[in-house]
Amino acid sequence: MTKRLLLFFITILAAYHVQSATLQYLVVETNDGNLFSFVLSDAPVITFDKLTMRIESKSKTHSFEISDVKEYSFSENDVTSGLENVRANELRIINDENGNIIIDGLQPNSIVRLYSINGKEQSVTMSSSGDRVYINLDSLPKGIYIVSVNNKSFKVYKK
């Protein structure tokens, strides 16, 4: 009897470990349909006060009125990007809430250029050994910008 009980608990624990290993994002859905995701490896911390839910991680912080939150859950994929499976050698452009554009999936020494809508070059960045580049938009006015990398161009918005 004790061996069966022990085997049952080991099986449950193993199943929980396998399931939790695939979850990578904390996702918050608001009543108006907006989705916000937080990477679990950034160690997001959720705190509540009387009317507010605040999520703070290494890369970003966001507060929600509790009455505006429809649900929060965990996901294997970043549901806010619209890209569930990014293949090797594919670029991914992320316009985060902190005023940065993140270009992910770059080859080493890729040159990333940012242009204003009128064609004026705003910044030039070269990827180093990593596959990710951050471009800070804080000093630029609101508007539409073009990111150019590897003969491809992407339109981004600064709100």
Number of C-alpha atoms within 10 A of each C-alpha: 6 7 8 9 10 11 12 12 12 12 12 11 12 12 12 11 11 10 11 13 10 12 14 18 21 21 22 21 17 18 11 9 11 11 17 18 20 26 20 17 10 14 14 19 13 13 11 13 9 7 10 15 17 16 19 16 16 13 13 14 15 14 13 15 14 16 11 15 18 13 12 14 10 18 18 15 19 20 16 16 14 8 11 11 9 11 10 8 11 12 18 16 18 15 17 12 14 13 16 16 21 16 20 19 18 24 18 13 13 17 17 22 18 24 17 17 12 9 10 11 14 14 14 13 15 16 18 14 11 12 16 19 21 16 18 13 19 11 7 12 10 11 11 14 22 21 22 16 18 12 7 10 13 12 14 16 12 17 9
